[in-house]
Amino acid sequence: MKKSGTFGLSQDAVERLLNFASPLILLLIWELCARFGVIDVRFFPAPSKIFTQFMVMVENGQLWKHFWASMQRLFWGFLFGGVPALMLGVAMGLSRPLRMLVEPIVSATYPVPKSAILPLVLLIFGLGESSKIVMVGIGIFFPIVINAMAGVLEIQKIYFDVSKNFGASRWQVFRTVALPGAMPLILTGVKLGIGMGLVLISIAEMVGAKSGLGFMMWNAWEILSVETMYVGLIVIAVLGIVFSQIVTEIERLIVPWKQAR
Amino acid sequence: MSDVKIRLRDLSKVFSTRSGAFTALEPMTLDIPSGCFFMIVGPSGCGKTTLLRILAGLDTPTSGTLEITKPAAGRPSNSMVFQGDSLFPWMTVFENAAYGLRMRHRPEGEIKDVVGHYLQRTGLSRFHNSYPHQLSGGMRQRVSIARAFANDPDILLMDEPFSALDEQNKILLQEELLRIWEETRKTVMFITHSVDEAVTLGDRIMIMTAHPGRAKQIVDVPFERPRRVLELRAKPEYGELVYSIWGHLRDEVQRARALDEGSAA
């Protein structure tokens, strides 16, 4: 399937390069606009200024502290929200009664803006770590549960007939048909969920935390350190890109049959 | 071919649909001897797939009884080669062919030997790590056959396994199937709409009527085994048998067509 394209690179490599190049080009334009006074640097400081601030914060350990706090919350949130969502979503796809039972609840709660339930979550779980983890968990739960269910429902019936004819147990059907068959859509759900998780961790930390990237940005607004705000924004943006790339790489590894069509 | 392997007594299937009851299969009584290569031909919509799905345990009969002689302990009763693409796209050729054995928790060493044997017999050894989408239609259907044989069932159920293939591939696969079948001489129940295929492969042919499905005629195929497909087809007796079966079938095909046109009007 390898075709050679621009500069003798494979089509694949060019596509991956472009994924990384577009944000860099945007940064370059921004820097030039700031330098030549096209934009107001009180609101839009030059990327080089932001980078200087970034280095300062790396050296004094501030950035690492906040970054690590957010990462831990994201990790536990993804785990506690994602794994049950995966199991429940696939089970809902497999079992009609379970789907009939749970789907109305999911449909009814899904449209509620996740950020709007932050006060309630803070009330229930307090200002500690758990409220942030719960927010991230809720964010990733919905896209995964919905996509996992849709993924299983999309699997052609013949594959279930095959597994039944070859004597697969319920667990074997889950493991050999439902889960791998739904995996492409599940991974799409994971990507959406990670995006939602990043949104929610920022909001949750702005309101109810004394650490984390969200708090760092909120605090920067209070002390009018615009560069710090941008450092936070960029770190979160890069996190989003890195997470998304990681999922894409996982996709390459565990869904090889969906590529190169 | 002495003892009876599959025994149907007044077996019928009625589906309830929105527009009322739909009789797919009228009560059918039938004995299939052990080791028989049993062919079912009939026009589309004659309930032959329904019959096979009931035997495979994928559907339940509405009335009547089905008795299948129990296989020796640890062996599966039947394995089905499905019509069209039934390989798991997310598994390699080897994993697909090993599916039945894996589901029965056979030891890995045995799986390797057995699956290796059938992949070699079907000419797929080189492709054991390929995914189905990397194979041609004929190769995919071979994997499907290897999967069923590797599971070592008592009975093989085949639902128009070659219908989607071109003529050359079809003849090659028929040859291959006969060759592999000669090794074990399992009981086979094979559905087709091709009279040629039925006469080429089968020991006995059941002709079914158009909707509702019913056995119209059972014909014995006298040709000795092992058979070579092209040599067999060159014989005048072959042509005569095909011609006589077509005589039984033609009325049914025309009736099926009339029914279709009637329901379309």
Contacts between the chains, C-beta under 8 A, distances in Angstrom:
chain1	res1	chain2	res2	distance
A	158	B	82	6.1
A	158	B	84	7.2
A	158	B	85	7.6
A	158	B	86	5.1
A	159	B	86	7.2
A	159	B	88	6.1
A	161	B	58	5.4
A	161	B	80	7.9
A	161	B	82	7.0
A	161	B	86	7.7
A	162	B	80	7.8
A	162	B	82	6.6
A	162	B	86	5.3
A	162	B	88	7.4
A	162	B	99	7.5
A	163	B	99	7.9
A	163	B	103	7.5
A	164	B	57	7.2
A	164	B	58	6.2
A	165	B	56	5.2
A	165	B	57	7.0
A	165	B	58	6.4
A	165	B	78	7.5
A	165	B	79	6.6
A	165	B	80	4.8
A	166	B	76	7.6
A	166	B	79	6.6
A	166	B	99	5.5
A	166	B	100	4.3
A	166	B	103	5.2
A	166	B	147	8.0
A	166	B	151	6.4
A	167	B	76	6.0
A	167	B	100	7.1
A	167	B	103	5.1
A	167	B	104	6.3
A	168	B	103	4.8
A	169	B	103	7.7
A	172	B	103	5.7
A	176	B	88	7.4
A	176	B	91	7.9
A	176	B	99	7.5
A	176	B	102	8.0
A	176	B	103	7.8
A	177	B	88	7.1
A	180	B	88	7.4
A	180	B	90	4.0
A	180	B	91	7.8
A	181	B	88	7.9
A	181	B	90	6.6
A	183	B	90	7.3
A	255	B	90	7.3
A	256	B	131	6.7
A	257	B	89	4.8
A	257	B	90	5.1
A	257	B	131	4.6
A	257	B	132	7.5
A	257	B	133	6.3
A	261	B	133	6.9
